[in-house]
Amino acid sequence: MICIKKDCNNQASAKVCEDVLDVNSSENKWVTEEPTYKKVSLYYCKKHFQEVIDVLTTSKN
């Protein structure tokens, strides 16, 4: 796989997977029902993965 960052053609060395709410799903009609999620995988090269980790670890809530 190749890094997801724009204009980066380096081979990915890291993969981040998340369950993301599927807002277009027809099953998400009522608040009381279970939401529908999609699995998203993002691939980063070593340089860009480190940038993502730096942002996540230094962000203030």
DOGU-772680 format. One line per 3 residues: for each residue x, y, z of C-alpha. Coordinates in Angstrom, 1 decimal, always signed. Each point is the difference from the previous one (the first is absolute). Last residue first. Layout:
<rs>
X:Y:Z ~ ...
</rs>
This chain:
<rs>
-8.9:+18.7:+24.7 ~ +3.5:+1.0:-0.8 ~ +1.9:-1.7:-2.8
+3.6:-1.1:+0.6 ~ -0.4:-3.7:-0.2 ~ -2.4:-0.1:-2.9
+2.0:+2.6:-2.1 ~ +3.3:-1.8:+0.7 ~ -1.6:-3.4:-0.9
-1.2:+1.4:-3.3 ~ +3.5:+1.5:-0.8 ~ +1.6:-3.3:+0.9
-2.3:-1.8:-2.4 ~ +1.0:+2.6:-2.7 ~ +3.7:-0.8:+0.2
-0.4:-3.8:+0.3 ~ -2.3:-0.3:-2.9 ~ -3.7:+0.0:+0.7
-3.0:-2.2:-0.8 ~ -3.5:+0.7:+1.1 ~ -2.6:-2.7:+0.5
-3.7:+0.7:+0.4 ~ -2.5:-2.5:+1.4 ~ -3.5:+1.1:-0.5
-2.5:+0.5:+2.9 ~ -3.8:-0.3:+0.3 ~ -1.7:+1.5:+3.0
-1.9:-2.1:+2.4 ~ -3.6:+1.1:+0.3 ~ -1.4:+2.5:+2.6
+0.9:+3.0:-2.1 ~ -2.0:-1.1:-2.9 ~ +0.6:-0.2:-3.7
+3.7:-1.2:-0.1 ~ -0.9:-3.2:-1.9 ~ -0.2:+1.9:-3.3
+3.8:+0.5:+0.2 ~ +1.2:+3.4:-1.2 ~ +1.4:+1.1:+3.3
+2.3:-3.1:+0.2 ~ +1.7:+0.6:+3.3 ~ +3.7:-0.8:-0.2
+1.6:-3.0:+1.4 ~ +3.8:+0.7:-0.1 ~ +3.1:-1.7:-1.4
+3.4:+1.6:-0.1 ~ +2.7:-1.7:-2.1 ~ +3.7:+0.7:+0.1
+2.9:-0.7:-2.3 ~ -1.5:+1.5:-3.2 ~ +2.2:+0.1:-3.0
+0.9:+3.5:-1.0 ~ -1.9:+1.8:-2.8 ~ -0.8:+3.1:+1.9
-1.7:+2.8:-2.0 ~ -3.1:-0.1:+2.3 ~ +0.3:-2.1:+3.1
-1.5:-3.5:-0.3 ~ +3.3:-1.8:+0.0 ~ +0.2:-2.8:-2.5
-1.0:-3.6:+0.5
</rs>
